[in-house]
Amino acid sequence: MRYLFSILFFIISLGGFSQAPNKMSYQAVIRDSSSNIVSNQPVNIKISILNGSPTGNTVYSEIHSKSTNQNGLISLEIGEGSFRTGAIGNIQWSNGPFFIQTE
């Protein structure tokens, strides 16, 4: 019985050595320059991940083409966009902090 518990503990503890995901969920409400919600409109969003500070070096970037809903909301997954610079899977997250810049 102790042997069985030892095996189970070992298998469960292996889950602690998991990798960072290659995509992250992101939502935003899109507003125009006058702070009005942009409803039911196509938009392009550039997402960049910056290292070290809000003005740091770009380690990853991509562009998403989405449409807002009636409330101006867009939902996307960082890591699934196009026109990529870098690879999200190659980011060394332990070398952070990292910042997300949206344009």
Summary of the structure (lengths in Angstrom):
residues: 103
radius of gyration: 19.3
end to end distance: 57.8
largest distance: 68.1
contacts: 241
relative contact order: 0.24
helix: 21%
strand: 43%
